[in-house]
Amino acid sequence: MRKITLILAIAVGFVACRSGRNSGVKTSQKVGYTFSDYNLARKAPDHLRTPEQQTMLIQLSKIVADHMVVEQNQMVFKMSEEAFVKKGMPKELYADIQKNMETNNKYLATMDPSEFDLDEMLKNFKASMNRLSSSAN
């Protein structure tokens, strides 16, 4: 169970947001973020994030949840860079996500597949992201 938790933490480590503290915050739709916007939001504690930062992290979480799949017991982010940028996210962040997928998959390759169910983990992650984006609206 500890390994599963670690894998999930790695998979979403680049998105450090929680819905509980900002559930009453109204969100605005900003079209286009910079990589420095993401870095500032990621490093800020939940209670110090601006509504715009919270919105960006929720949008990013939703994008990742909607486009992450499991193929041959590996995590794959199935969205083109062009489509990612059209959603208002920075190109550098796309490369960061792909790098994280590669790191996660290298780690998964060292584990015994009978110790975890990657499909179930992804299903739970997507459910969490859907709850997060629902509570923010």
Backbone as a printed PyTorch tensor [residue, N CA C, xyz], in Angstrom:
tensor([[[  0.8230,  -1.1860,   0.0000],
         [  0.0000,   0.0000,   0.0000],
         [  0.8690,   1.2520,   0.0000]],

        [[  1.9900,   1.1850,   0.7000],
         [  2.8800,   2.3430,   0.7650],
         [  3.4590,   2.6620,  -0.6130]],

        [[  3.7520,   1.6260,  -1.3980],
         [  4.2840,   1.8400,  -2.7410],
         [  3.2490,   2.5050,  -3.6340]],

        [[  2.0000,   2.0930,  -3.4980],
         [  0.9300,   2.6910,  -4.2910],
         [  0.8060,   4.1660,  -3.9620]],

        [[  0.8600,   4.4880,  -2.6940],
         [  0.7830,   5.8830,  -2.2770],
         [  1.9570,   6.6700,  -2.8380]],

        [[  3.1370,   6.0980,  -2.8180],
         [  4.3170,   6.7680,  -3.3490],
         [  4.1780,   7.0160,  -4.8450]],

        [[  3.6780,   6.0410,  -5.5730],
         [  3.5000,   6.2010,  -7.0130],
         [  2.5090,   7.3200,  -7.3020]],

        [[  1.4010,   7.3440,  -6.5760],
         [  0.4290,   8.4170,  -6.7890],
         [  1.0250,   9.7730,  -6.4540]],

        [[  1.8100,   9.8210,  -5.4050],
         [  2.4430,  11.0920,  -5.0320],
         [  3.3900,  11.5590,  -6.1290]],

        [[  4.1180,  10.6350,  -6.7180],
         [  5.0260,  10.9880,  -7.8060],
         [  4.2300,  11.4350,  -9.0270]],

        [[  3.1570,  10.7010,  -9.3310],
         [  2.3650,  11.0060, -10.5200],
         [  1.7640,  12.3980, -10.4870]],

        [[  1.3980,  12.8420,  -9.3260],
         [  0.7680,  14.1670,  -9.2300],
         [  1.6190,  15.1440,  -8.4400]],

        [[  2.8660,  14.7900,  -8.2410],
         [  3.7590,  15.6390,  -7.4600],
         [  3.9360,  17.0220,  -8.0350]],

        [[  3.8230,  17.1400,  -9.3440],
         [  3.9840,  18.4410,  -9.9690],
         [  2.7290,  19.2880,  -9.8640]],

        [[  1.6680,  18.7060,  -9.3430],
         [  0.4330,  19.4660,  -9.1410],
         [  0.1160,  19.4190,  -7.6590]],

        [[  0.4570,  20.4480,  -6.9470],
         [  0.3090,  20.4550,  -5.4950],
         [ -0.9120,  21.2660,  -5.1010]],

        [[ -2.0860,  20.6940,  -5.3130],
         [ -3.2720,  21.4400,  -4.9340],
         [ -4.2520,  20.5360,  -4.1960]],

        [[ -5.0080,  21.1520,  -3.3240],
         [ -6.0320,  20.4480,  -2.5630],
         [ -7.2910,  21.2930,  -2.5950]],

        [[ -8.4170,  20.6460,  -2.6340],
         [ -9.6670,  21.3810,  -2.7820],
         [-10.2420,  21.8800,  -1.4740]],

        [[ -9.9600,  21.2540,  -0.3840],
         [-10.6350,  21.5490,   0.8720],
         [-10.5670,  22.9760,   1.3450]],

        [[ -9.4430,  23.6010,   1.2370],
         [ -9.2750,  24.9290,   1.8100],
         [ -9.8310,  26.0380,   0.9410]],

        [[ -9.9710,  25.8200,  -0.3500],
         [-10.4090,  26.8790,  -1.2450],
         [-11.7320,  26.5480,  -1.9240]],

        [[-12.5470,  25.7400,  -1.2870],
         [-13.7690,  25.3020,  -1.9440],
         [-14.7510,  26.4420,  -2.1720]],

        [[-14.6570,  27.5260,  -1.4210],
         [-15.5640,  28.6460,  -1.6030],
         [-15.0410,  29.6960,  -2.5560]],

        [[-13.8870,  29.4730,  -3.1570],
         [-13.2810,  30.4610,  -4.0360],
         [-13.8830,  30.3590,  -5.4190]],

        [[-14.3510,  31.4970,  -5.9340],
         [-14.8360,  31.5090,  -7.3100],
         [-13.6300,  31.5670,  -8.2230]],

        [[-13.7230,  30.8730,  -9.3350],
         [-12.5870,  30.8140, -10.2430],
         [-12.8640,  31.6390, -11.4860]],

        [[-11.8030,  32.1690, -12.0500],
         [-11.9210,  32.8940, -13.3030],
         [-11.1840,  32.1000, -14.3650]],

        [[-11.5210,  32.3100, -15.5990],
         [-10.9030,  31.5790, -16.6870],
         [ -9.8390,  32.4470, -17.3460]],

        [[ -8.5930,  32.2030, -17.0310],
         [ -7.4940,  32.9170, -17.6610],
         [ -7.0740,  32.1050, -18.8720]],

        [[ -6.8250,  32.7890, -19.9610],
         [ -6.4220,  32.1010, -21.1770],
         [ -4.9160,  32.2300, -21.3270]],

        [[ -4.1850,  31.2580, -20.8870],
         [ -2.7480,  31.2410, -21.0700],
         [ -1.9830,  31.5470, -19.8000]],

        [[ -1.1850,  30.6010, -19.3990],
         [ -0.3430,  30.7370, -18.2240],
         [  1.1100,  30.6080, -18.6570]],

        [[  2.0050,  31.1370, -17.8460],
         [  3.4320,  30.9740, -18.1060],
         [  3.9770,  29.8950, -17.1780]],

        [[  5.1640,  29.4290, -17.4910],
         [  5.7890,  28.4200, -16.6470],
         [  6.0830,  28.9980, -15.2700]],

        [[  6.4200,  30.2820, -15.2070],
         [  6.6670,  30.8960, -13.8960],
         [  5.3690,  31.0120, -13.0920]],

        [[  4.2130,  31.2050, -13.7770],
         [  2.9160,  31.1780, -13.0750],
         [  2.7430,  29.8340, -12.3790]],

        [[  3.0470,  28.7730, -13.1190],
         [  2.9100,  27.4270, -12.5770],
         [  3.8540,  27.2180, -11.3920]],

        [[  5.1130,  27.6090, -11.5580],
         [  6.0870,  27.4170, -10.4780],
         [  5.6960,  28.1720,  -9.2160]],

        [[  5.2200,  29.3970,  -9.3640],
         [  4.7820,  30.1680,  -8.1960],
         [  3.6010,  29.4910,  -7.5070]],

        [[  2.6330,  29.0520,  -8.2880],
         [  1.4430,  28.4080,  -7.7190],
         [  1.7970,  27.0930,  -7.0430]],

        [[  2.6690,  26.3420,  -7.6610],
         [  3.0620,  25.0300,  -7.1360],
         [  3.7740,  25.1610,  -5.7980]],

        [[  4.5690,  26.2030,  -5.6480],
         [  5.3630,  26.3780,  -4.4370],
         [  4.5950,  27.0560,  -3.3090]],

        [[  3.5070,  27.7230,  -3.6370],
         [  2.7480,  28.4520,  -2.6140],
         [  1.9190,  27.4850,  -1.7740]],

        [[  1.8630,  27.7040,  -0.4610],
         [  0.9630,  26.8990,   0.3750],
         [ -0.4860,  27.1350,  -0.0670]],

        [[ -1.3230,  26.1400,   0.1220],
         [ -2.7210,  26.2260,  -0.3130],
         [ -3.3890,  27.5180,   0.1380]],

        [[ -3.2200,  27.8670,   1.3980],
         [ -3.9380,  29.0180,   1.9460],
         [ -3.3920,  30.3620,   1.4580]],

        [[ -2.2530,  30.3660,   0.7700],
         [ -1.6950,  31.6090,   0.2420],
         [ -1.8620,  31.7500,  -1.2690]],

        [[ -2.4510,  30.7610,  -1.9030],
         [ -2.6450,  30.8350,  -3.3510],
         [ -3.7490,  31.8250,  -3.7010]],

        [[ -3.5350,  32.5090,  -4.8060],
         [ -4.5770,  33.3970,  -5.3130],
         [ -5.6450,  32.5480,  -5.9920]],

        [[ -6.8370,  33.0930,  -6.1920],
         [ -7.8610,  32.3410,  -6.9270],
         [ -7.3840,  31.9360,  -8.3270]],

        [[ -6.5970,  32.7880,  -8.9750],
         [ -6.0880,  32.4710, -10.3110],
         [ -5.1100,  31.2940, -10.2630]],

        [[ -4.2580,  31.2730,  -9.2400],
         [ -3.3240,  30.1540,  -9.0920],
         [ -4.0790,  28.8570,  -8.8290]],

        [[ -5.0800,  28.9330,  -7.9750],
         [ -5.8780,  27.7450,  -7.6720],
         [ -6.5790,  27.2490,  -8.9300]],

        [[ -7.1190,  28.1800,  -9.7120],
         [ -7.7950,  27.8210, -10.9570],
         [ -6.8370,  27.1240, -11.9120]],

        [[ -5.6400,  27.6790, -12.0580],
         [ -4.6580,  27.0920, -12.9580],
         [ -4.3140,  25.6640, -12.5390]],

        [[ -4.0770,  25.4430, -11.2530],
         [ -3.7160,  24.1080, -10.7840],
         [ -4.8700,  23.1220, -10.9480]],

        [[ -6.0770,  23.5870, -10.7410],
         [ -7.2410,  22.7190, -10.9440],
         [ -7.3870,  22.3770, -12.4200]],

        [[ -7.2260,  23.3750, -13.3000],
         [ -7.2990,  23.1150, -14.7400],
         [ -6.2230,  22.1180, -15.1610]],

        [[ -5.0290,  22.3030, -14.6440],
         [ -3.9320,  21.3930, -14.9670],
         [ -4.2290,  19.9790, -14.4780]],

        [[ -4.7200,  19.8650, -13.2690],
         [ -5.0690,  18.5470, -12.7180],
         [ -6.1160,  17.8620, -13.5750]],

        [[ -7.1020,  18.6150, -14.0030],
         [ -8.1800,  18.0660, -14.8430],
         [ -7.6220,  17.6050, -16.1950]],

        [[ -6.7600,  18.4240, -16.7920],
         [ -6.1540,  18.0500, -18.0740],
         [ -5.3650,  16.7520, -17.9280]],

        [[ -4.5490,  16.6730, -16.8920],
         [ -3.7410,  15.4650, -16.6760],
         [ -4.6500,  14.2600, -16.4480]],

        [[ -5.6610,  14.4210, -15.6190],
         [ -6.5740,  13.3080, -15.3350],
         [ -7.3110,  12.8540, -16.5920]],

        [[ -7.7260,  13.7980, -17.4100],
         [ -8.4840,  13.4570, -18.6150],
         [ -7.6370,  12.7850, -19.6910]],

        [[ -6.3360,  13.0060, -19.6700],
         [ -5.4950,  12.5140, -20.7590],
         [ -4.4310,  11.5040, -20.3410]],

        [[ -4.4600,  11.0750, -19.0960],
         [ -3.5220,  10.0520, -18.6570],
         [ -4.1910,   8.6870, -18.8090]],

        [[ -3.4550,   7.7600, -19.3970],
         [ -3.9610,   6.4020, -19.5910],
         [ -2.8750,   5.4050, -19.1830]],

        [[ -3.2900,   4.1570, -19.0460],
         [ -2.3470,   3.0750, -18.7660],
         [ -2.2560,   2.2120, -20.0150]],

        [[ -1.0290,   2.0280, -20.4880],
         [ -0.7650,   1.1580, -21.6350],
         [  0.4060,   0.2530, -21.2760]],

        [[  0.1990,  -1.0350, -21.3520],
         [  1.2370,  -2.0250, -21.0580],
         [  1.8890,  -1.7560, -19.6990]],

        [[  1.0420,  -1.5240, -18.7170],
         [  1.4490,  -1.2770, -17.3320],
         [  2.3910,  -0.0740, -17.1940]],

        [[  2.1720,   0.9280, -18.0410],
         [  2.9040,   2.1900, -17.9520],
         [  1.9140,   3.3410, -18.0720]],

        [[  2.2590,   4.4500, -17.4100],
         [  1.4260,   5.6440, -17.5060],
         [  1.8250,   6.4240, -18.7540]],

        [[  0.8160,   6.8740, -19.4940],
         [  1.0540,   7.6190, -20.7270],
         [  0.1570,   8.8480, -20.7180]],

        [[  0.7400,  10.0050, -21.0370],
         [ -0.0270,  11.2430, -21.1550],
         [ -0.3770,  11.4090, -22.6220]],

        [[ -1.6540,  11.1810, -22.9620],
         [ -2.1190,  11.1210, -24.3440],
         [ -2.7060,  12.4520, -24.8030]],

        [[ -1.9180,  13.4780, -24.7950],
         [ -2.3580,  14.7720, -25.3060],
         [ -1.1780,  15.3660, -26.0580]],

        [[ -1.4550,  15.9150, -27.2090],
         [ -0.3700,  16.5210, -27.9720],
         [  0.0580,  17.8340, -27.3230]],

        [[  1.2850,  18.2120, -27.5890],
         [  1.7910,  19.4770, -27.0530],
         [  0.9550,  20.6450, -27.5760]],

        [[  0.5750,  20.5610, -28.8320],
         [ -0.2340,  21.6260, -29.4410],
         [ -1.5770,  21.7780, -28.7210]],

        [[ -2.2470,  20.6690, -28.4570],
         [ -3.5370,  20.7180, -27.7580],
         [ -3.3580,  21.2280, -26.3300]],

        [[ -2.2740,  20.8430, -25.6890],
         [ -1.9780,  21.2790, -24.3220],
         [ -1.8080,  22.7980, -24.2760]],

        [[ -1.0530,  23.3290, -25.2190],
         [ -0.8180,  24.7770, -25.2820],
         [ -2.1120,  25.5120, -25.6210]],

        [[ -2.9520,  24.9210, -26.4710],
         [ -4.2420,  25.5450, -26.8090],
         [ -5.1510,  25.6590, -25.5890]],

        [[ -4.9430,  24.7930, -24.5960],
         [ -5.7200,  24.8570, -23.3510],
         [ -5.2180,  25.9680, -22.4320]],

        [[ -4.1590,  26.6700, -22.8640],
         [ -3.6390,  27.7810, -22.0810],
         [ -2.4860,  27.4330, -21.1710]],

        [[ -1.9540,  26.2330, -21.3090],
         [ -0.8570,  25.7980, -20.4550],
         [  0.4810,  26.0320, -21.1620]],

        [[  1.5470,  26.2890, -20.3960],
         [  2.8530,  26.5630, -21.0050],
         [  3.5030,  25.3170, -21.6040]],

        [[  4.1860,  25.5320, -22.7190],
         [  4.8590,  24.4450, -23.4230],
         [  5.8730,  23.7400, -22.5190]],

        [[  6.5710,  24.5140, -21.6750],
         [  7.5740,  23.9300, -20.7860],
         [  6.9430,  22.9430, -19.8040]],

        [[  5.7200,  23.2100, -19.4180],
         [  5.0270,  22.3270, -18.4900],
         [  4.6940,  20.9940, -19.1590]],

        [[  4.3960,  21.0250, -20.4480],
         [  4.1460,  19.7910, -21.1870],
         [  5.3870,  18.8930, -21.1260]],

        [[  6.5470,  19.5010, -21.3670],
         [  7.8020,  18.7380, -21.3040],
         [  8.0260,  18.1970, -19.8980]],

        [[  7.6670,  18.9750, -18.8930],
         [  7.8010,  18.5520, -17.4980],
         [  6.9090,  17.3370, -17.2050]],

        [[  5.6950,  17.3670, -17.7130],
         [  4.7720,  16.2430, -17.5200],
         [  5.3320,  14.9880, -18.1880]],

        [[  5.8130,  15.1270, -19.4100],
         [  6.3720,  13.9710, -20.1180],
         [  7.5780,  13.4010, -19.3640]],

        [[  8.4000,  14.2810, -18.8170],
         [  9.5580,  13.8370, -18.0380],
         [  9.0930,  13.0890, -16.7880]],

        [[  8.0470,  13.5930, -16.1300],
         [  7.5040,  12.9150, -14.9530],
         [  6.9450,  11.5430, -15.3130]],

        [[  6.2880,  11.4300, -16.4540],
         [  5.7670,  10.1330, -16.8910],
         [  6.9220,   9.1480, -17.0790]],

        [[  7.9970,   9.6150, -17.6860],
         [  9.1650,   8.7600, -17.9090],
         [  9.7710,   8.3040, -16.5760]],

        [[  9.9090,   9.2360, -15.6400],
         [ 10.4490,   8.9090, -14.3150],
         [  9.5530,   7.9090, -13.5970]],

        [[  8.2440,   8.1500, -13.6370],
         [  7.2940,   7.2470, -12.9850],
         [  7.3700,   5.8490, -13.5860]],

        [[  7.4530,   5.7790, -14.9030],
         [  7.4890,   4.4800, -15.5640],
         [  8.7840,   3.7230, -15.2670]],

        [[  9.8910,   4.4440, -15.1260],
         [ 11.1470,   3.7880, -14.7300],
         [ 11.0030,   3.2060, -13.3280]],

        [[ 10.3660,   3.9590, -12.4430],
         [ 10.1440,   3.4650, -11.0870],
         [  9.2120,   2.2530, -11.1000]],

        [[  8.1380,   2.3330, -11.8680],
         [  7.1910,   1.2160, -11.9470],
         [  7.8630,  -0.0480, -12.4710]],

        [[  8.8210,   0.1150, -13.3710],
         [  9.5150,  -1.0430, -13.9430],
         [ 10.3280,  -1.7910, -12.8910]],

        [[ 10.6840,  -1.1260, -11.8070],
         [ 11.4580,  -1.7810, -10.7470],
         [ 10.5670,  -2.5300,  -9.7630]],

        [[  9.2700,  -2.3360,  -9.8660],
         [  8.3350,  -2.9350,  -8.9090],
         [  7.7160,  -4.2110,  -9.4590]],

        [[  7.2470,  -5.0230,  -8.5600],
         [  6.5270,  -6.2360,  -8.9200],
         [  5.0950,  -5.8380,  -9.2830]],

        [[  4.6660,  -6.0810, -10.5370],
         [  3.3210,  -5.6700, -10.9600],
         [  2.1900,  -6.2750, -10.1250]],

        [[  2.4700,  -7.3790,  -9.4410],
         [  1.4200,  -7.9870,  -8.6160],
         [  1.1780,  -7.1860,  -7.3340]],

        [[  2.0650,  -6.2370,  -7.0190],
         [  1.9320,  -5.4470,  -5.7940],
         [  1.0350,  -4.2210,  -5.9490]],

        [[  0.6560,  -3.9040,  -7.1750],
         [ -0.1790,  -2.7250,  -7.3840],
         [ -1.0240,  -2.9110,  -8.6350]],

        [[ -2.1050,  -2.1650,  -8.7110],
         [ -2.9820,  -2.1760,  -9.8760],
         [ -2.9960,  -0.7620, -10.4390]],

        [[ -2.2030,  -0.5430, -11.4660],
         [ -2.0560,   0.7890, -12.0390],
         [ -3.3740,   1.3110, -12.6030]],

        [[ -4.1710,   0.4290, -13.1910],
         [ -5.4780,   0.8490, -13.7110],
         [ -6.3680,   1.3740, -12.5900]],

        [[ -6.3720,   0.6870, -11.4630],
         [ -7.1810,   1.1150, -10.3140],
         [ -6.6550,   2.4340,  -9.7430]],

        [[ -5.3360,   2.5630,  -9.6820],
         [ -4.7450,   3.8110,  -9.1860],
         [ -5.1480,   4.9860, -10.0720]],

        [[ -5.1050,   4.7860, -11.3750],
         [ -5.4790,   5.8480, -12.3050],
         [ -6.9610,   6.1810, -12.1790]],

        [[ -7.7830,   5.1590, -12.0080],
         [ -9.2210,   5.3770, -11.8180],
         [ -9.4680,   6.2350, -10.5720]],

        [[ -8.7790,   5.9260,  -9.4820],
         [ -8.9260,   6.7040,  -8.2460],
         [ -8.4120,   8.1310,  -8.4150]],

        [[ -7.3000,   8.2870,  -9.1210],
         [ -6.7490,   9.6150,  -9.3860],
         [ -7.7430,  10.4550, -10.1860]],

        [[ -8.3130,   9.8680, -11.2300],
         [ -9.2790,  10.6080, -12.0510],
         [-10.5130,  10.9900, -11.2420]],

        [[-10.9730,  10.1000, -10.3810],
         [-12.1260,  10.4150,  -9.5270],
         [-11.7920,  11.5690,  -8.5820]],

        [[-10.5980,  11.5670,  -8.0300],
         [-10.1680,  12.6600,  -7.1440],
         [-10.1120,  13.9810,  -7.8920]],

        [[ -9.5880,  13.9650,  -9.1020],
         [ -9.4850,  15.2000,  -9.8850],
         [-10.8650,  15.7130, -10.2840]],

        [[-11.7900,  14.8030, -10.5700],
         [-13.1570,  15.2250, -10.8940],
         [-13.8300,  15.8610,  -9.6870]],

        [[-13.6120,  15.2900,  -8.5010],
         [-14.1580,  15.8930,  -7.2780],
         [-13.5360,  17.2630,  -7.0350]],

        [[-12.2450,  17.3700,  -7.2610],
         [-11.5300,  18.6310,  -7.0650],
         [-12.0840,  19.7190,  -7.9810]],

        [[-12.2350,  19.4000,  -9.2520],
         [-12.7290,  20.4180, -10.1780],
         [-14.2030,  20.7280,  -9.9350]],

        [[-14.9720,  19.7610,  -9.4630],
         [-16.3860,  20.0100,  -9.1470],
         [-16.5280,  20.9110,  -7.9310]],

        [[-15.6840,  20.7140,  -6.9310],
         [-15.7850,  21.5110,  -5.7110],
         [-15.3090,  22.9420,  -5.9270]],

        [[-14.5190,  23.1700,  -6.9690],
         [-14.0010,  24.5160,  -7.2290],
         [-15.0100,  25.3800,  -7.9660]],

        [[-15.9990,  24.7750,  -8.5730],
         [-16.9790,  25.5570,  -9.3540],
         [-18.0980,  26.0710,  -8.5130]]])
